[in-house]
Amino acid sequence: MRKELSIIARIYPYLIAVIICYGIYWLYGPCYSTKDINEEKKNASVIIEALEKYYNDHKKYPLYLDELISSCYLEQIPECKIGKDKKFNYRISKKNNFQEFMLSFSTNGHTD
């Protein structure tokens, strides 16, 4: 059972990133090209992979994305080219003894 949760836990962040990107494309398609969306998906994947490596080493996710730089998992946080604030929003939460993260970006300047 624990191994099944581990597989789901590893796939879940990728699915969320894809859903967010496709949702933004669906809502704001005329504003952003497929190339823009694909670049953001690629940038999000780089961050997600670093988050997973961090988690594997520390058994928890970092509190802030900048910890990925100071811990040498990333040289820099990729810039988000879509949205007003030009950055990825990150937060972690713990539900039922299971830690998860949410990585998103905003097209209107709001994080929620």
C-alpha positions in Angstrom: 0.0 0.0 0.0 2.8 2.5 0.9 4.5 1.8 -2.5 1.3 2.5 -4.3 1.0 5.9 -2.5 4.6 6.6 -3.4 3.9 6.1 -7.1 0.7 8.2 -7.0 2.6 10.9 -5.0 5.3 11.1 -7.7 2.8 11.3 -10.6 0.4 13.8 -8.9 2.7 16.9 -9.2 3.2 16.3 -12.9 -0.5 15.9 -13.5 -1.2 19.1 -11.6 1.3 21.0 -13.6 -0.2 19.7 -16.9 -3.7 20.5 -15.8 -2.7 24.0 -14.8 -1.0 24.7 -18.1 -3.9 23.3 -20.1 -6.4 25.1 -18.0 -4.6 28.4 -18.7 -4.4 27.6 -22.3 -8.1 26.8 -22.4 -9.1 30.0 -20.5 -6.6 32.3 -22.1 -5.7 30.5 -25.4 -5.8 33.6 -27.6 -3.4 35.4 -25.3 -0.7 32.7 -25.2 0.8 30.6 -27.9 1.3 26.9 -27.8 5.0 27.7 -27.7 4.6 29.8 -24.6 2.5 27.1 -22.8 5.0 24.4 -23.8 7.9 26.5 -22.4 6.1 27.0 -19.1 5.4 23.2 -18.9 9.1 22.6 -19.5 10.1 25.1 -16.8 7.6 23.7 -14.4 8.9 20.2 -15.0 12.5 21.3 -14.2 11.3 22.7 -10.9 9.2 19.6 -10.2 12.1 17.3 -10.8 14.3 19.3 -8.4 11.5 19.2 -5.8 11.3 15.4 -6.1 15.1 15.1 -5.8 15.0 17.3 -2.7 12.2 15.2 -1.2 14.0 12.0 -1.9 17.1 13.3 -0.1 15.4 15.1 2.8 12.0 13.2 3.2 10.2 16.6 3.0 9.7 19.4 0.5 11.5 22.7 0.9 9.5 25.6 2.5 10.6 27.9 -0.4 11.7 27.3 -4.0 14.9 29.3 -3.2 16.0 26.4 -1.0 16.5 24.4 -4.2 19.2 26.9 -5.2 21.0 27.0 -1.8 20.9 23.2 -1.6 22.3 22.9 -5.2 19.3 21.2 -6.8 18.9 24.2 -9.2 21.3 26.9 -10.4 18.3 29.3 -10.6 14.5 29.2 -10.5 13.3 29.3 -14.1 11.4 32.5 -14.9 7.7 32.2 -15.7 7.1 34.0 -19.0 3.3 34.0 -18.6 1.5 36.3 -16.2 2.0 39.6 -14.6 4.3 38.6 -11.7 6.6 36.4 -13.9 7.2 33.8 -11.3 6.0 30.4 -10.2 4.0 30.3 -7.0 4.8 27.5 -4.7 3.3 26.2 -1.5 3.3 23.0 0.5 0.7 21.4 2.6 0.3 18.3 4.7 -2.8 16.1 4.6 -3.3 12.9 6.5 0.4 12.5 7.2 1.2 13.0 3.5 3.1 16.1 2.3 2.3 17.6 -1.1 3.1 20.7 -3.0 1.4 23.0 -5.5 3.3 24.8 -8.2 1.4 27.4 -10.2 1.6 30.7 -12.0 -0.8 33.6 -12.3 -2.0 35.4 -15.4 -3.7 38.2 -13.5 -1.2 39.0 -10.7 -3.2 37.0 -8.0 -1.7 33.9 -6.5 -5.0 32.3 -5.6 
